[in-house]
Amino acid sequence: MVRFFDIFRPFIRIMPEVKAPDRKVPFKEKLIWTTLVLVLFLIMSNMPLWGIPAGQQGFDYLYYMRLILASSRGTLMELGIGPVVTAGLVMQLLVGSQIVKIDYANPEDRALFTGSQKVLAVFITIFQAAAFVLSNSYGTLEPPNALAVFLQLFAGGILVLLMDEMLQKGWGIGSGVSLFIAANVSTTIMWGAFSVMGTSTENGDGYYRGAIIAFFQMLYDGYTNNDIWGYLQKAFYRPHGLPDMTGVLATIAVFLMVVYVESVRVELPVVHSKYRGFRGKYPIKLMYTSNIPIILVQALYANVLFFSQILWTRDPNNFWFGLLGTYKTAEEGGRLEPIG
C-alpha cells in the first residue's frame, strides 16, 4: 500500500538540499553564516522585481500581512516566508490529526516528512507566484515580463527555503523564519522612527517620515511659534497613517512587556514515585510556545485573505466569492480594505 508521503519521493530526489554539517560548527562560524543569511535577506527585500513598468500599480494583496510574513512589496521577497510556513502548517495538521501517520522514531520517516514538507513549500511557491502574476498584482504585464516576474518570485521563494534549511540544520543560529521576521520588524521600526524621507502636505504633514525625527522638528516649530502643546499633539497623531510618537511609545511598551513575560518561569512541584521524601521543582517558561502559534494562525489567515481578494477582484458581484470577503479600494490606492 502506497503511503501519503511516498507520493513525494520522486520530487524529493531532485530537490536542492543543504547538507547537515559533519562536524561541530563553532559559535563564531555559526554567527558568520547567520549574518550572511541576514544580509542576503535584506538585499532581497530591497531588490525590485525586473519587468514591472515604472509607475504601474496593481493590488497589494498581502498589505496587512507583510510584517508577520517578512514580505516586501515589489521585491524578490514578495512572498516572504509564506510558502515555508504554509507547508509546515499543512503537514503538521495532517500528522497531528492522524489523517496521515508517521513514525518519528524511524529516521527514514523523519527524513521523508522533512523532504515532503520542502516539496510542498516549492509547490506553494509556484502556485502563489503564478497567482500574483495572473491576478494583476503588478498591473497588466506583457507575457515575457510576466514570465520574468514569475521566475524571480520562484527564485526568491527557493532561496528563502534553502536559507531556512541551512540555519535549521546547524550552520547558523535559530531558524530562518524567526530571523527573517525579526529582521523585517526591526527594519520597519527603525525606518518608521528615524526615516529622513520628506513628506508633502498632500500625502503627509510636511515633516520627515520618521516619527522621532519629526517629533524634534515639531518641537522646534512649536517653540518658534509659541505653540509647543499644539505641535506636540501633531507629533503624537499624524495624518495619512504616518508613523507618530504614539506608535513609538506603544512599541516600546509592548517590547518591555514581551521581555518581561519571556523571562517568567512557572515552577511545577515534582514528587518522585519511588522516593517519597524527594521533592523538587521543574521550571517551565510561561511563553513556552513562543511566537509559533501566532505565525501559524497569521499564515493561515494570509492565505485565506490572499485568495479571497483575488476572487473578489475577478467578480465583485459573485455571491459565493463574497462569502469569503468583500472589499473596497483604499483611498491611497494599491490595496483593498475589507468591509465584509
Secondary structure, DSSP 8 states (H G I E B T S, - for coil): ---GGGGGHHHHTTS------SS---HHHHHHHHHHHHHHHHHHHT-B-TT--TT-----TTGGGHHHHT--TTBTTSSTTHHHHHHHHHHHHHHHTTSS---TTSHHHHHHHHHHHHHHHHHHHHHHHHHHHHTTTTSS--HHHHHHHHHHHHHHHHHHHHHHHHIIIIISSS-HHHHHHHHHHHHHHHHHHH---B--TTTS-SSBSSHHHHHHHHHHHHHHTT-HHHHHHHHHS-STT---HHHHHHHHHHHHHHHHHHH-EEEEEEE-SS-TT-EEEEEEETTTTTTHHHHHHHHHHHHHHHHHHHHHHH-TT-HHHHHH--EEE-TTSSSEEE--
